[in-house]
Amino acid sequence: MLPLCEDFSEEQTILERIRLGDESAFELLLDICMPMIRQETARFRPSAVDADDLLQEASLGLLSAAKAYRTDGGASFLTFARVCVRRRLLNALRSVPEVEIPHESPMELSNGETEEQVFSPDRFVLEKEEELALLSRLKGVLSELEYRVLILHMSSYSYGEIAQILQVPAKSIDNAIQRIRRKLKSVLK
C-alpha cells in the first residue's frame, strides 16, 4: 500500500491530531480512506448485515488504526489501516448470529485465502518490499501523470475521483491507465 499523503509529515500531523481528539482530522482521514473502506466492506457484505453497519464498523477500525499506528512498525499507515479495518469487520461479522463464521478455524476470504494467510506479518513485509521495488522500477518508465494516476488507482480511487483530484478529464485517466498497463507488462517481462 502507498502512503496516505504525498508528504509524510502531513500524514503524521493528521494522525497526531486524531490522537489528540480532533474530530475534523478524523473526518479528513475518513474522506481520504473512503475508497479503501468501500473496498473492504464490499468483501464482507452478507445479506444479514446492513451495509451502514459495516461502514460504521470499518470507520471504527480506521479510528483504531489512527490511534495505534507507529512508523517503526514496517508498514505504511494505509496498509496498517486496511488490516485494522478488515479485522474489525471480521470481528463484527463473528458477533452476528445469522452469519456463520467458525470461531475455531480462520475465515476463508473471497480470494480463497484464509484470514491467517492474509494477516501474516511475514507476508506483509514481503509484499511491501515487492511493491516498493516494482513502484521504483515503474517510476523510471512512467510519466508524472501516469505515476500519480497509478498511486491513486492503487489506493482504490475510481477513474472519476482520480480525474477530479488531478483536475484532468476522465478520458485522460482512462488513457493513462491503458499506457500504465502496457508499460507494466514490459517491466514485468
N, C-alpha and C positions, 0 to 999 in steps of 0.2 A: 504494500500500500504506500501511497505517497504522502508527503507532508500535508498537513491540514491547510496551512497558509504558505505562500511563496516565501515569506520572511519568517524564519524560525522564531525570532524574538517576538513577533506579533502573535504567533501561536501560543507561546509561553505566557504572554501578557493576558490573553483571553482565558487561559486555563487558571492562571493565578487569580484573576478577577472572580472566576466562578468559585474557586476555593474560599474566597473572602465573602461569598454570598451575593455577588452581583447578578441579579436575575436577568438584566439586559445582556450581559455577557453570555449567559446560558442560552438565551433566545437567539443570539447571533450564532453560537455554536450549533444550535439545533437547525437553523437555516442552512448553514454550511454543510452539515452532515445529513440533511434530509434525504438526498438521493441514496446514500448508503443505508439509512434506516428503512426506506421504502423497499430496497432490495432485500434486506434481511427479513422484514415482516412478510414479504411475499413468499418466502421459502416456507414459512410456518403458518399458513392460513387455513387450518381445518375449519370445517363448517360450524363446529361447536363453539368457536371463539370469534368474537366480534373484532373486526379489523381495527376499530378505535381502541379496543382494549390492548391489542397487540402493539399499536403505535404508542400507547401510554407506557407499556412495559419497556419498549425499546428506548423511549425517552429517559426513563429512569435508569436504564443500563448505560446510556450515554452520560448522564449526570454522575453516576458512579465512576465511570471511566475518567471523566474530567477531574474528579477529586482524587483518584488513586494513581493517576499516571505519573511515572517517573522517567526522566530522559535516559537514565542509565540502565533501563530495562532491555535495551537492544531492539526495540520495535518503535515504529513511528506511532504518533498518537492515533492516527486513523486506523492502523492495524489493531492496536490495543482496544480502541473503541468498538471496532467490529466484533472482537471476541467478547467483550463485556455485553454488548447488545445481544449477541447470539445466545450467550449463556443465560441472560435474563429472560429471553423469550423461551428457551428450553425449560427453565425452572417454572415459568408461568404456565406453560402447557402441561407440565407434570402435575400441577395442582388442580387441573380441570378434570373432573370425573369422567366426562364424556370422551375425553381424548385419552386413548390408551397408549401410554409410553411405559415400557417396562423399566422399573427402577433398578433392577439387578443388572441389566445389560445396557451398553451405550446405545443411544438413539441412532438409527440409521438416517442419514440426511438424504436429500433428494438426489444427490450425485452418487449415491451408493456407498459413500464413506461413513464411518462411524464417528460419533462425537469425539471419541478419544483420538482418532486419527487426525481430525481437523484441528483439534486444540493442542496438539503435541508441541511443546516448546522447541524441540529439535527441528521439527518441520517448519515452524515459523522462521527460525534463524536461517535455515537453508533457502526457503522461499524468498526471504528478504534479500539475501546475498545474490540469488539468481536474478531477482527483479532489478536490483540496483545495477548489476553488471549489464543486463540487457538494456536498461534505460541509458546507461552510459554509452553503449555502442550505438543506440538509436539516436542519441543527441547529436552524434557526429554526422549522421546522414539526413536528419530531418531539418526542415526549415524551422524558424522560431514559431511560426503559426502552427505548423504541424505538431511540434513538440508540446505546445500549450494545449492544443486540442486533445492530444493523446493523454496528457496528465488529467484533464477534466473528464475525458471519456472513461478512463480507468477509475475515476472517483465516482462513477455511476451517474454522471450528469447526462441528460438527454441532449440530442442534437440542438433542440430549441433553446435549452438552458445554456449550452455552450455558446451558441450564436449570440445570445443576449449578454452573457458575461464578457465575451471578446468583442462585442459590438460589430459583428460581421453578419452578412446574410447566411441563413441556414444552408443554402446551397453550397456556400464556401466550406462549411463544416463537413458536409457530405463529401465534397471533392477532396478535402484534406484527409478524411478517414480512408478514402479509396487509395490515395497516394501512400498513406501510412501503411496500409495492408500490403501494398506492393513492395515497399521498402523493407518492411518487417520480414517478408518471405525471403528477400535477398540476404538479409542479415542472418537469418536462421539457417540458410543453406550451408 
